[in-house]
Amino acid sequence: MSTDADWTTLVAYLGGDSSAGGKLKESSFTHWHDPNTGATNESGFSALPGGMRFNAFWNIGTYGGLWSYPGSKNGFEECRFVINTDPKVGVLNYNSSFGMSIRCVKN
């Protein structure tokens, strides 16, 4: 699973928080709801809007959240996310019982 340092390096390489999300997102509307603002997939990552799970599935088609490692801090986890209406990569802390996607990194 990606560490905070992995995410920081990737986002910096892609030009920073304000535009990296667009460079990570799948550029079509196959999975993303319209608009898919700034989506170019220049990175080849093809981030998808898997939404999140907490008692039900939410935001499928509009939100792609990916957990960061090293793990729980008082029951909350750090998450990097992209949304359909913005080219940014955001950072939030969510309850660790939420279901999110992960980004695997090959060493």
Protein Blocks (a to p, Z undefined) as FASTA:
>chain_A
ZZfklmmmmmmmnopjklmmmmmpcfbfklbccddehiaolnonopacebjaehiaehih
jaccddddebjeehiacdddddfkbcbdcdddddfkbccddddddZZ
